[in-house]
């Protein structure tokens, strides 16, 4: 979805987080050892990933993970950075078709949420995040089922048109990130995940 196609409220959110990224980058230049700045920067990048498609979104999530990792190198007990990293890792897990690969990321996310909760045991947000992580494999399996059904229908439509075209579709589907129809499905789950987390903030 391009900025022109975004509803006004979503466009304003996108602009807000783009400006937040710029401020964080400027603050980081002034003090590269400020873990809070890195956490804010990563959080803004993770929000902006919801406004991107395909490889652009993948890259933005990876950049967010790098910021959280950098913050935790400075302060390994920074619970909000651990919580944000857990959310980013969960989003990354949904990018993989293979259940085993996705669950590697879900397990890492669960570890982050648990570490955050260890640092702040009364935090209800961290408790909820830990509970939600247990549901991630089931959501991932449902996503894969829907994607498989979509691809089957697409192949049925395209096969009569060109056998070469269907081969291209099959080859593309083996990649670890999705085509646009699959990405829309992923984005809905990823955004739902983020919204659920915000509801408990």
C-alpha positions in Angstrom: 0.0 0.0 0.0 1.5 3.4 -1.0 1.2 6.5 1.1 -1.5 7.9 -1.2 -3.7 4.8 -0.6 -3.4 5.0 3.2 -6.3 6.3 5.3 -5.6 9.7 6.8 -5.0 8.3 10.3 -2.6 5.6 9.1 -0.7 8.2 7.0 -0.3 10.4 10.0 1.0 7.4 12.0 3.5 6.6 9.3 4.8 10.2 9.2 5.0 10.2 13.0 7.2 7.1 13.1 9.3 8.3 10.1 10.0 11.5 12.1 10.7 9.4 15.2 13.3 7.5 13.3 15.0 10.7 12.2 15.0 12.0 15.7 16.4 8.8 17.1 19.2 8.7 14.5 20.1 12.3 15.4 20.1 11.5 19.1 22.2 8.4 18.5 24.8 10.4 16.6 25.1 12.6 19.7 25.4 9.7 22.2 25.9 6.2 20.7 25.8 4.6 24.2 22.2 5.6 24.9 20.3 2.3 25.0 16.9 4.1 25.3 17.5 6.0 22.0 18.4 2.7 20.3 15.2 1.1 21.7 13.1 4.0 20.4 14.7 3.8 17.0 14.1 0.1 16.7 10.5 0.5 17.9 9.8 3.2 15.2 11.4 0.9 12.5 9.2 -2.0 13.6 6.1 0.2 13.3 7.1 1.4 9.9 7.6 -2.2 8.7 3.8 -2.5 8.8 3.6 0.2 6.1 6.0 -1.6 3.7 5.6 -4.6 1.4 7.8 -7.6 0.6 11.5 -7.3 1.0 11.3 -3.6 2.1 9.3 -4.8 5.2 11.7 -7.7 5.8 14.7 -5.3 5.7 13.0 -2.9 8.1 12.3 -5.6 10.6 15.9 -6.7 10.4 17.0 -3.1 11.0 14.8 -2.9 14.1 16.2 -6.2 15.5 19.7 -4.8 15.0 18.8 -1.7 17.1 17.3 -3.7 19.9 20.4 -6.0 19.9 22.6 -2.9 20.1 20.6 -1.5 23.0 20.9 -4.9 24.9 24.6 -5.0 24.4 24.7 -1.7 26.3 22.2 -2.8 28.9 21.4 -6.5 28.8 18.7 -6.1 31.5 16.7 -3.4 29.6 13.3 -4.9 29.8 11.5 -2.7 27.3 14.2 -3.5 24.7 13.8 -7.2 25.4 10.0 -6.9 24.9 10.4 -5.0 21.6 13.0 -7.5 20.4 10.5 -10.3 21.2 7.9 -8.6 19.1 10.4 -8.2 16.2 11.5 -11.8 16.4 7.8 -12.9 16.3 7.2 -10.9 13.2 10.3 -12.4 11.6 9.1 -15.9 12.4 6.0 -15.3 10.3 8.2 -14.6 7.3 9.3 -18.2 7.0 7.2 -20.9 5.4 8.9 -23.8 7.2 7.3 -24.4 10.6 10.6 -25.5 12.2 12.4 -22.3 11.1 9.5 -20.1 12.3 9.5 -21.8 15.6 13.2 -21.0 16.1 12.2 -17.3 16.0 9.1 -17.9 18.2 11.4 -19.6 20.8 13.8 -16.7 20.7 10.9 -14.3 21.2 9.6 -16.3 24.1 13.0 -16.1 25.7 13.1 -12.3 25.3 9.6 -12.0 26.9 10.6 -14.2 29.7 13.8 -12.2 30.4 11.7 -9.0 30.3 9.3 -10.4 32.8 12.1 -11.6 35.0 13.3 -8.0 35.2 9.8 -6.6 35.9 7.7 -9.5 37.3 4.5 -7.4 37.8 4.3 -6.1 34.2 1.1 -7.3 32.7 2.2 -6.5 29.2 5.1 -8.8 29.4 2.9 -11.6 30.9 0.5 -11.2 28.0 3.3 -11.2 25.5 4.5 -14.5 26.9 1.1 -16.0 26.7 0.6 -14.8 23.1 3.9 -16.4 22.0 2.5 -19.8 22.8 -0.2 -19.1 20.2 2.2 -18.0 17.5 2.9 -21.6 16.0 -0.9 -22.1 15.6 -1.3 -18.7 13.8 1.7 -19.6 11.6 0.2 -22.9 10.7 -3.1 -21.2 9.8 -1.3 -18.7 7.7 0.5 -21.4 5.8 -2.8 -23.2 5.2 -4.4 -20.1 3.7 -1.3 -19.4 1.6 -1.3 -22.9 0.2 -5.0 -22.5 -0.7 -4.3 -19.2 -2.4 -1.4 -20.6 -4.4 -3.4 -23.6 -5.5 -6.2 -21.3 -6.8 -3.7 -19.1 -8.5 -1.9 -22.0 -10.2 -5.3 -23.3 -11.5 -6.0 -20.0 -13.1 -2.5 -19.4 -14.6 -1.8 -23.0 -15.8 -4.0 -22.8 -18.9 -2.4 -19.5 -19.9 1.2 -20.6 -19.9 3.1 -23.6 -18.6 6.2 -21.5 -18.3 4.2 -19.0 -16.1 3.2 -21.7 -13.7 6.8 -22.9 -13.4 7.8 -19.3 -12.5 5.1 -19.2 -9.8 6.2 -22.6 -8.4 9.8 -21.4 -8.3 8.9 -18.1 -6.6 6.9 -19.9 -4.0 10.0 -21.7 -2.8 11.5 -18.4 -1.7 11.4 -17.7 2.1 9.4 -14.5 1.7 6.0 -14.3 0.1 4.5 -12.9 -3.1 2.2 -9.9 -2.8 -0.9 -12.0 -2.1 0.9 -13.9 0.7 2.4 -10.8 2.1 -1.0 -9.1 2.5 -2.1 -12.2 4.5 1.1 -11.9 6.6 0.7 -8.2 7.2 -2.8 -8.7 8.6 -1.5 -11.2 11.2 1.6 -9.1 12.0 -0.5 -6.0 12.4 -3.0 -7.9 14.5 -0.2 -9.0 16.7 1.0 -5.4 17.2 -2.5 -4.2 17.9 -3.0 -6.9 20.5 0.2 -5.8 22.2 -0.8 -2.1 22.2 -4.2 -2.9 23.6 -2.5 -4.2 26.7 -0.1 -1.3 27.0 
